[in-house]
Amino acid sequence: MRKYTPKNDVQAKSYFNDRFFVAPETPKRDSSEDEIYAKDIEQLRDKFEILNDYIEVEELVIYINPEDNINVITFLRDALNYEQLMELSAIDYIADRGGFEIFYEMLSLSKRKRLRIKTFIRQKQPIESVYNVFRMASWAEREMYDMYGVKILNHPNMKRIIMPDDWYDHPLRKTYPLTGDEAANWYEVDKIFGKEYRDVIGPEIRDCANVDRYDTERFSRLGHEVPKGVDITDGKEPEHTPLAYQEEGGIPIIKKLHEDDSVTIKERR
């Protein structure tokens, strides 16, 4: 099990510390190399300001101004036959660029083509809802607000969709601790029992690497089993049981383990 390390400044740290590591990038091609995409871009440029465009993994990617999102998506649906909005969400670039990259994934069944729209907004800058163009945006935009804190204007029901309405902060931001913050540790205790029971119950253990032998399921460790329901409030454990990796009788062709023959190595070979 990996040793836990604090995540106070996770955005400033790289997951890779190998000095020879180079983050991989998929190759980008000019949009003119595809006949269908070239025509789409030509028509888009006649109507809107396209900041950048290229083909990546056989898919057209375009960058637009955030205030054009509704008009561009409507034009793609009505004029260019991109009938479906498949997905939309945000990417947290607060530490590097001070905001979010918003993307919309569109599909044309008639052309058999996919198109990704991208735009950038500042951290507290709102963006218009595309609910009136594609109804699927309703839940996706609520999730984007819930998880990232992106404010959506003119949405018919803009409230959290996964977390409770009174939850503090937004869990998919890179600055949000992996195991939750102090408010998360006490949320259920405060809501169910009240803050006066904090000293009685204690905080919720949210570290997924934590294993407690004395939890309600009586976690068992080989040779030190604690059966479910055993009273261990006095701190006493059942007597040590012999190590055995096989049931009684076992398998004839497999040699049985004897505890005295086992060795715990201190270093990896």
N, C-alpha and C positions, 0 to 999 in steps of 0.2 A: 504494500500500500504506500502511495506516495506521501511524503511529508507535506503537511499543510503549510502554506506560506501566505502571509497577509496580501490582500488584494486592494490596498489603499489607492494605488496609482496604476491600475491595470492598463489604462490607455497609453501610459508612457512606456510600458514594457513590451518587448516582443516575445511571442511564444517560442521563438527560435533564437538561441544565442550562439549558434555556430557561425563563426565569422565568414565562412564560405557559403552560407545559405543565401540564396537569391529567391525572393518570392516569385512564383511562376506567373506568367501572364499569357493569356490565350491570344493568338495572332489576330490582328484586325485587318480587314480587307476594305478596299474602296467600294462604296455602295454602287458605283457604276458597273461593277463586275457582274452584277445580277440584273437581268433585263427588267424583271418585275419590280424589284426594289428601286432601280434607277428611275422608272416612270413614277413610282410613288413619291420619291424624294422631289422630283421635278414639280409635281402638283402641290406638294406641301410647301415648297419654297415660294410658290406663287401666292400663297395665302398667309404664311406665317414666317417668323424669323426662326430659322433652324440654326442653332449654335454649333452643332457638330453632328456628324452622322458617319456610320461605318457598319460593316458586317462583322459580327463576332459569333463564332460557332453556328454558322449558317442562319443567323438571325439579324435583322436590321435593328440598329440602335440609333435613336435620335435624341438630341438634347434640345429642350425648349425652355422658354421663359415660364416661370410658375403661373403667371396670370393668363397664359394661353391654354392651360390644361383642358378646360371644358371644351373650348372651340376646336382644339386639335383632335381630341378623342371623338367629338361629334363628327368632324370631317372625315376621320378615318372610318367611322362606322357607316356614314351615309354615302360618301363619295368614293371611298377606296375599298369597300367591302370587307372591312375587318369587323366581323359580326359579333365577336365575343371579347369581353374583357375578362381575362383568366385570373389575374392576380394583381394586387397593388399593395405596396408596403413602403417602409422607410429603412434607410441605413444610417446609423449613427456616425457622423463625422464631426461631432461637437469639438473634440480635442484638436483635430487637425485643421478643420475648416470653419468651425463655429456654427454648424448647422446640420441639416439632414438632406440626404439625397432621396427623393421620392421617385418611385418607378411604377409604371403601369405596363402590364404584359397583355398584349392583344393577339388575337388569332383570327386568321382569315381561312375559313373552311373551303371557300371556292377557289382561292389561290394556293391553298396549302402552304401558307407562309405565316411566320410569327414576327411580331414587331414589338420592340420595347421602347417605351417613352421614358426619358429621365429628365428630372429637373432638380434644382437645388434651392432650398429655402434656409433662411437664418433660423437660429434656435427657437425664437419666439414669434417667428413670422407665420401667420396662418395661411392656409391654402383652401381654395374652393372645393366643395364636395362635387363629385361626378355622379352622385346618386341618381339625378334626373336623366342621365344618359344611359347608365347601366345600373339596374337595381342591385346587382351583386356587390356594388361598392358599399352598401349599407354596413354589413358586418365587418368587411375588410377595413373600412375607414375607422370604425369604432375600435377595432383591434389596434390600429396604428396609433390612435390617440391613447388607448389604455396602456400599451406596451412602451411607447416612445414619447408620449406627451405632445405629439403633433396636433395642433389645433385645426379643426376642420370647420369651415364656415358653411352655413346653410344646409347642414345635415338634419334630417327630420327627427333624429333621436340620438343626439350626441352625448353618450354616457359610456362608462366602462362596460366591457362585455365579458371579461374574464375575472379580473380582480374585483373585490368589493368596492362599492362607490366611495367609501371613506379611506381607501388604501393610500398610503403615502408613497409618492414617487412612482417611477415607471420602470418595471423590471427588466426590460430588454435594452435599456441604456447601458453603455459600457462602463459607466461609473457606478452602476448599481451593484452592490456586493453579491457574489454568487449565492451566498447563503442567506441573503436578506439583511436588512438593517435592524436597528434596535426596535423600531415600530413593528417589524414583522415578527420578531422574537416574542413579543408580548401581545400580539393582536388577538389571538384566540382566547388567551387567559382574560384579557380585559373585556372582550365582548361577551364571553360566556359567564364568567364568574365575577368580574369586576376587578379594578386595580388593587383593591384591598387584599386580594388573594395572591398577589405576586410572590410574597414571601412564603406562602404555603405551597404553591404549585411549582414555582420556578419558571424560567423562560423556556420556550420551545426550542428543542435542539434541531437546528436546520442544516447542520453540516452532514452532507451525504456520506462523508468518510467516517463518521462517528459510529461506533458499534458499542452498545451498552448491553452487557451480559444480563443486567437486571431489569430489562425493560418488561413490558407486560406480556411479551411472548416468551420470556425466559430463554434468551439466546444461549445456545449450548456450544461449548468448546470441547473438542475431543479430549476425553480423559477428565474433564471437569464439568460434567453435565449438571445442569440445574433444571429439573423437570418443571413443566408449567404448573403453576399453582403452589409451588413450595414457598413457605414463609421464610424469607431471608432478611426480614426487617432487623433481626439481631446481628446481622453481619456474618452468620455462620453459613458455610457452604457444605453440600454433601461431601462425604469422604471421596478421596481420589479413586476413580474407577480405572481399571486396567485399560491401556490402549488396545484397541482392536479394530482393524479396518475391514473385517469380514464378519458376516453373521455366523452363528453357531453351525458348524459343519463345513462352511466355506466352500471353496472350489478346489477339488483335489490337485489340479495341475499348478495351482498358484501357492507359492510359499507363504506361510503365515508370518505376520510381523510380530517380532518380540520387542517389547519396549526397550530392553537393555541393548538391543542391537542398533537402535536408531541413533543418529548423530545429527546435531544441529550445527550447520556450517555457519561461520561468522562472516566469511567473505565469499563473494561470487567467484566461481572458478573461471 
